[in-house]
Amino acid sequence: NAERSPTFYRFDSLEQLKVWRQMDAADEEPVVIYHSHTATEAYPSRTDISYASEPAAHYVLVSTRDPEDHELRSYRIVDGKVTEEPVEVVENYMFTHTGADDVPDPR
């Protein structure tokens, strides 16, 4: 945490730039951006919304304010508009990566 704060998190700007450049060079885009709220609900704060710059990304928030029952929610944030999306938590997920041919044929 470049901010060194218990209530606000900020990436180190040089580290973040390095990651974005690596993603760009690999033709990758962020799919999920996640973080936790330790004292509030799992809903984007005004700061979260103002920093949300990836309209295609899923913004996942976990609230740990209740130590017995953590709350996980996902949102799309586009032009300041927050839209919640469903999340399904599964116990097990099996996926075997076999190479380039593991994508189903769209017939």
C-alpha positions as CSV (number, residue, x, y, z in Angstrom):
1,N,0.0,0.0,0.0
2,A,1.7,3.1,-1.2
3,E,-0.6,5.2,1.0
4,R,0.5,3.5,4.2
5,S,-3.0,3.9,5.6
6,P,-5.4,1.5,7.3
7,T,-8.4,3.1,5.6
8,F,-7.2,3.9,2.1
9,Y,-5.2,1.8,-0.4
10,R,-3.2,3.1,-3.3
11,F,-1.0,1.2,-5.7
12,D,2.6,2.2,-6.1
13,S,2.3,4.2,-9.3
14,L,5.5,2.8,-10.9
15,E,4.5,-0.7,-10.1
16,Q,1.0,-0.1,-11.5
17,L,2.5,1.4,-14.7
18,K,4.8,-1.6,-15.1
19,V,1.8,-4.1,-14.7
20,W,-0.3,-2.1,-17.2
21,R,2.5,-2.0,-19.7
22,Q,3.1,-5.8,-19.4
23,M,-0.6,-6.4,-19.9
24,D,-0.7,-4.1,-22.9
25,A,2.4,-5.9,-24.5
26,A,0.6,-9.2,-24.0
27,D,-2.6,-7.9,-25.4
28,E,-4.4,-8.5,-22.1
29,E,-7.2,-6.6,-20.3
30,P,-8.1,-6.7,-16.7
31,V,-11.1,-9.0,-16.1
32,V,-11.5,-8.7,-12.4
33,I,-10.4,-5.9,-10.1
34,Y,-11.0,-6.7,-6.4
35,H,-10.4,-5.4,-2.9
36,S,-11.8,-5.5,0.5
37,H,-13.7,-3.1,2.8
38,T,-12.9,-3.9,6.4
39,A,-15.4,-1.6,8.1
40,T,-18.2,-1.1,5.6
41,E,-20.5,-3.1,3.3
42,A,-19.3,-4.6,0.0
43,Y,-20.4,-1.6,-2.1
44,P,-18.2,0.7,-4.0
45,S,-17.3,3.9,-2.2
46,R,-17.2,7.3,-3.9
47,T,-13.5,6.9,-4.2
48,D,-13.8,3.4,-5.7
49,I,-16.3,4.8,-8.3
50,S,-14.0,7.7,-9.1
51,Y,-11.0,5.4,-9.7
52,A,-13.0,2.8,-11.7
53,S,-11.5,3.2,-15.2
54,E,-12.1,-0.2,-16.8
55,P,-15.7,-0.4,-18.0
56,A,-15.3,-4.1,-19.1
57,A,-14.0,-5.2,-15.7
58,H,-15.9,-6.9,-12.9
59,Y,-15.2,-5.0,-9.6
60,V,-15.4,-7.5,-6.8
61,L,-15.6,-6.3,-3.2
62,V,-15.4,-8.3,-0.1
63,S,-16.5,-6.9,3.2
64,T,-14.9,-8.3,6.3
65,R,-16.7,-6.1,8.8
66,D,-18.4,-9.2,10.2
67,P,-15.7,-11.7,11.1
68,E,-18.2,-14.5,11.0
69,D,-19.9,-13.7,7.7
70,H,-17.9,-12.1,4.9
71,E,-19.9,-10.5,2.2
72,L,-18.8,-10.8,-1.5
73,R,-20.4,-8.7,-4.3
74,S,-19.6,-7.8,-7.8
75,Y,-20.3,-4.7,-9.9
76,R,-19.8,-3.1,-13.2
77,I,-18.8,0.6,-12.9
78,V,-19.2,2.6,-16.1
79,D,-19.1,6.4,-16.3
80,G,-19.9,6.6,-12.5
81,K,-22.9,4.3,-12.7
82,V,-22.7,1.2,-10.5
83,T,-24.6,-1.9,-11.5
84,E,-24.5,-5.0,-9.3
85,E,-24.1,-8.3,-11.0
86,P,-24.9,-11.8,-9.7
87,V,-22.2,-13.9,-8.1
88,E,-22.3,-17.7,-7.7
89,V,-20.0,-19.2,-5.2
90,V,-19.2,-22.9,-5.9
91,E,-17.5,-25.4,-3.7
92,N,-15.5,-27.0,-6.5
93,Y,-14.8,-26.1,-10.1
94,M,-13.0,-28.6,-12.4
95,F,-11.2,-27.3,-15.5
96,T,-8.5,-29.1,-17.3
97,H,-6.3,-27.0,-19.5
98,T,-5.3,-29.0,-22.5
99,G,-3.9,-26.3,-24.7
100,A,-5.3,-24.2,-27.6
101,D,-8.0,-26.7,-28.4
102,D,-9.8,-26.5,-25.1
103,V,-12.2,-23.9,-26.4
104,P,-15.5,-25.5,-27.5
105,D,-16.2,-25.4,-31.2
106,P,-19.1,-22.9,-31.8
107,R,-21.1,-25.2,-34.1
